[in-house]
Amino acid sequence: MRGSSGGDLLDEIRAEAAERGLSAYVTEALRFKRDRDRLRELVGWIQEEHGPVTEDERAAAVDEVEDLDAEHERRRATGRRNAGEAA
């Protein structure tokens, strides 16, 4: 079974990270982990100060993130199209 040992996982990561390199892949993974840890700390602090997040608040936040993602994708697509027109 793949992923069952550290060696298998490392082989998978090396294959995925081949183009940019293992060091860059690991750095990105560590940065992502650090950011998630900081976000969890922030959420904990906010909940201590203001109480737990309700399901409605969570759903509203997810909707807002999805709207932002859609806007970023729209701008990225428009930017690519405009860049092609300028060439």
C-alpha positions as CSV (number, residue, x, y, z in Angstrom):
1,M,0.0,0.0,0.0
2,R,1.5,3.4,-1.0
3,G,1.9,6.0,1.7
4,S,2.2,3.3,4.3
5,S,5.8,4.0,5.2
6,G,7.9,7.1,5.3
7,G,10.0,6.0,2.3
8,D,6.9,5.6,0.2
9,L,5.7,9.0,1.2
10,L,9.0,10.6,0.4
11,D,9.1,8.9,-3.0
12,E,5.7,10.3,-3.8
13,I,6.7,13.8,-2.7
14,R,10.0,13.6,-4.7
15,A,8.0,12.6,-7.8
16,E,5.5,15.5,-7.3
17,A,8.2,18.0,-6.5
18,A,10.6,17.0,-9.2
19,E,10.3,20.2,-11.2
20,R,10.6,22.7,-8.4
21,G,12.7,20.6,-6.1
22,L,12.2,18.9,-2.8
23,S,13.5,21.8,-0.7
24,A,11.0,24.2,-2.2
25,Y,8.2,21.7,-1.7
26,V,9.1,21.1,2.0
27,T,9.5,24.9,2.5
28,E,6.0,25.4,1.1
29,A,4.6,22.6,3.2
30,L,6.1,24.0,6.4
31,R,4.9,27.5,5.6
32,F,1.4,26.1,5.1
33,K,1.5,24.2,8.4
34,R,2.8,27.3,10.2
35,D,0.0,29.4,8.7
36,R,-2.7,26.8,9.7
37,D,-1.3,26.7,13.3
38,R,-1.5,30.5,13.5
39,L,-5.0,30.5,12.2
40,R,-6.0,27.9,14.8
41,E,-4.5,30.1,17.5
42,L,-6.5,33.1,16.2
43,V,-9.7,31.1,16.0
44,G,-9.1,30.0,19.6
45,W,-8.5,33.5,20.8
46,I,-11.6,34.9,19.0
47,Q,-13.8,32.1,20.4
48,E,-12.4,32.8,23.9
49,E,-13.3,36.5,23.5
50,H,-16.6,36.2,21.6
51,G,-17.9,32.7,22.1
52,P,-18.0,29.8,19.6
53,V,-18.8,30.4,15.9
54,T,-22.3,29.5,15.0
55,E,-23.2,27.4,11.9
56,D,-24.7,30.4,10.2
57,E,-21.5,32.4,10.8
58,R,-19.4,29.6,9.4
59,A,-21.6,29.2,6.4
60,A,-21.5,32.9,5.7
61,A,-17.7,32.9,5.9
62,V,-17.5,29.9,3.5
63,D,-19.8,31.7,1.1
64,E,-17.6,34.8,1.2
65,V,-14.4,32.8,0.6
66,E,-16.1,31.1,-2.4
67,D,-17.1,34.6,-3.8
68,L,-13.5,35.8,-3.4
69,D,-12.1,32.7,-5.1
70,A,-14.5,33.2,-8.0
71,E,-13.6,36.9,-8.3
72,H,-9.8,36.0,-8.3
73,E,-10.4,33.4,-10.9
74,R,-12.4,35.9,-13.0
75,R,-9.6,38.5,-12.7
76,R,-6.9,35.9,-13.5
77,A,-8.8,34.8,-16.7
78,T,-9.4,38.4,-17.7
79,G,-5.7,39.2,-17.1
80,R,-4.6,36.3,-19.3
81,R,-7.0,37.3,-22.1
82,N,-5.8,41.0,-21.9
83,A,-2.2,39.9,-21.9
84,G,-2.8,37.8,-25.0
85,E,-4.4,40.8,-26.7
86,A,-1.4,43.0,-25.9
87,A,1.0,40.6,-27.5
